[in-house]
Amino acid sequence: MVVDNDSIHRAQAVERWLAAHSRFELLWLPTYCPRAHPIERLFGDAHDKVTRNHKRQRLRDLVADVGRYLDRHGPWDYRLSTIYQEPEVTAALRQLKRRREIA
């Protein structure tokens, strides 16, 4: 599974689950790399267009504005980031494949 570096992915419960399900292995995205992580692009776009420097007095109004923005501008076309074509990622995937073939 490809995951970002959120601390939840390193939680003990996740570690236990991974130990019990050995066919799964985590492939870590770069520490902070929005172009490799589609949800970061979506959050960045909504922040730039709606939440940055807002003047709303109530949180519910801000949340409603974000909802309207996402309804009006989504869904976003997803294009696989070029990060997945980087030699390090390709090498890591080949290594995972070799491990599976040996096991």
Summary of the structure (lengths in Angstrom):
residues: 103
radius of gyration: 18.4
end to end distance: 18.0
largest distance: 59.7
contacts: 202
relative contact order: 0.12
helix: 63%
strand: 4%
